[in-house]
Amino acid sequence: MSDNNSDSQLELVIEHLETEYENWRRTLNEHRIWLELFESSDSDYVEVIKESVQKLMDESDYAYGCLKAAEILRKHLEDDNGR
């Protein structure tokens, strides 16, 4: 019974880590699209978007770390369950 509970908790952690990465990737892609749309204009938004893209790029180590941790934990979970 506790193994199922542990597996469920581990699965929740994995899902959280994957969601963190997916949210970061989606936000970065959206900002890049906005940058392409506004870059040729004289809009004040260009600098703000550039700063946002840079901040997101600065967070890439965290995002990729979440993805890698999720992969490692999923493999561990699958190995423990004999899949």
N, C-alpha and C positions, 0 to 999 in steps of 0.2 A: 504494500500500500504506500509506504513512504517513497519507494522508487518511482511510482507513478506521480506522486506529488512533486518529487525532485525534478522529474522529467518535465512536468508541466511548468514548474517555475523556471527551469532552464530554457524551455521553449519561449516563455514570455520575455526573458532577457534577450534571447536571440532575435525575436521579433522587434523588440525595442531598438536594438543595435542596427538592424536592417532598415528600420523606419528612419532612424537618425541619418543614415547614409542617403536613403532615397529622398528625404526632404532636402538635404543639402544639395544633392545633384539636381533636383527639380528646380530649386530656387536659383542655382547658378545658371542653369540653362535658360530660365525665364529672363534673368538679368542680361544675359548675353544677347538674347533676342531683342530686348528693349534697347540695348546699346546699339545694335545694328539699325533699329528703326529710327532712333533719335540722333545718331552720330553725324549724319549729313546735315542736320538742321542746326540752327543756332540756339537750340533750346537750352535752358538752364539745367535741365534734367541730365544732360550728358555727363557733367562732372559728378553729380550725385550717384548716377548709375555706375560710373567708373570706380568710384570709391566703394560702392557696394560690392562690385565684382572683385575688387582687390581684397576686401574683408573676407569674402567667401573663399577666395583662393588661399588666404592666410589660414583658414579653417580646414583646409584639405587634409592635413595630417590627421586631425581628429576624425574627419569623415571616413577616410580610408582605414583608419585604425578601427573604427566601429565595424566596417565591412569585414576586415580581416578577423577581428575577434568573433564576429558572428559565424564566419566560415569555420574557424577552429572549434568553436563550441558545438556547431551543428555536426561536424565530423566526430567529435567526442561523443555526442548524444547518439549518433547512428552506430558508432563502434560499440558503445555500451549496450545498445538494444539489439546488436547482432544483425543489423540490416546489411 
